Amino acid sequence: MPPFHANSPNPAPDKPNVVFVVYPGIVLLDLVGPLHVFSRACEGDTGDLAYNTHVASIAGGPVPTNTIVQIDTVPLAGLRDGVKVAKIDTLVVVGGDGARVAETDTRLVREIGELSKSVRRTCSICCGAFVLAQARLLDGRRAVTHWEDCSQLADRFPNVQVEEDPIFIKDGSIWTSAGITAGIDMALALVREDLGAAPAFHLARSLVTPMIRSAGQSQFSSDLARQTRDAEGEFAPLHDWLRGNLAHSISVSDMAERCSMSSRSFSRRYAASVGLTPANSLEKMRVDAARNLLIETTLSFKIIAKACGFRDQEKMRRAFHRHLRTSPSSYQSMFRED
């Protein structure tokens, strides 16, 4: 299969240049998701593309990915010398299993370190954070990577303040994102920072992305986390029932009865299977439901709180702070396109 050409054919001299750095073994989705965002972002109502996009590797030429698709690239050194791009605005290091080898490539790490000195912002997707860390760009900064790799990043680079929960983190001019599709979230946030909310939300809709996820949210939705932990689906019927009855008062005894168990046996078995107490799991469901209503409707906070079973706005506010580290009003203002 011939390599896929991802570089802008006729870069506009007045547009910011976004350069994606790749290497053998990248995750293709780590590249093409954010690349699509920057390739399709438009300024205002003119329909004019807002960015030039480029894909570079240390040597240039075809670069294999984790799929059958190869990516055609330009040499990274040529970009730094101004041969292909007059000025790089945003540098993005893509992730993938090949990052473990890439971070040992002293030439690649050196080039990224040098480029980062002159660009407006440097970013990583997934375990591309290891390459930034090797270049010492993350020292003393908050950073995130794929949840499976956070512990390793923290152990290997103790000067990096690794956080496991965020989808993406902005620390000064350095942005890092969590795994795979989180790169799309970060790219949308970057577009929003540059162009405003409307273009970012337009792109989110075109990608069939429900909404830009907050940087303070878990990398898993609560539903996905429950499904992952409850692999046998033992409590799937209970979860379906809970989602349909959130407005009602629900006790642990009610949940146990639905599962034909004693409260004590149910609580123990549920926690062992799902990894959360029944009460905590229910509260997460209520927060998720409230998040959707805050974004997708114009209902008052009072109505949303009651509809999701919080009884009053104050209880909803406290639950948001526990699980999302923000308030309902702040969450709504950040993700509603008004």
Stockholm file with secondary structure:
# STOCKHOLM 1.0

chainA/1-338         MPPFHANSPNPAPDKPNVVFVVYPGIVLLDLVGPLHVFSRACEGDTGDLAYNTHVASIAGGPVPTNTIVQIDTVPLAGLRDGVKVAKIDTLVVVGGDGARVAETDTRLVREIGELSKSVRRTCSICCGAFVLAQARLLDGRRAVTHWEDCSQLADRFPNVQVEEDPIFIKDGSIWTSAGITAGIDMALALVREDLGAAPAFHLARSLVTPMIRSAGQSQFSSDLARQTRDAEGEFAPLHDWLRGNLAHSISVSDMAERCSMSSRSFSRRYAASVGLTPANSLEKMRVDAARNLLIETTLSFKIIAKACGFRDQEKMRRAFHRHLRTSPSSYQSMFRED
#=GR chainA/1-338 SS CCCEECSCSSCCTTSCEEEEECCTTBCHHHHHHHHHHHHHCEETTTTEECCEEEEEESSCEEEEBSSSCEEEEEEHHHHHTTSSCSCEEEEEECCSTTHHHHTTCHHHHHHHHHHHTTSSEEEECGGGHHHHHHTTSSTTSEECCCGGGHHHHHHHCTTSEECSSCSEEEETTEEEECSTTHHHHHHHHHHHHHHCHHHHHHHHHHTTCSSCCCTTSCSSCHHHHHHHHSTTCTTHHHHHHHHTTTTSCCCHHHHHHHTTSCHHHHHHHHHHHHSSCHHHHHHHHHHHHHHHHHHHCCCCHHHHHHHTTCSSHHHHHHHHHHHHSSCHHHHHHHHCCC
#=GC SS_cons         CCCEECSCSSCCTTSCEEEEECCTTBCHHHHHHHHHHHHHCEETTTTEECCEEEEEESSCEEEEBSSSCEEEEEEHHHHHTTSSCSCEEEEEECCSTTHHHHTTCHHHHHHHHHHHTTSSEEEECGGGHHHHHHTTSSTTSEECCCGGGHHHHHHHCTTSEECSSCSEEEETTEEEECSTTHHHHHHHHHHHHHHCHHHHHHHHHHTTCSSCCCTTSCSSCHHHHHHHHSTTCTTHHHHHHHHTTTTSCCCHHHHHHHTTSCHHHHHHHHHHHHSSCHHHHHHHHHHHHHHHHHHHCCCCHHHHHHHTTCSSHHHHHHHHHHHHSSCHHHHHHHHCCC
//
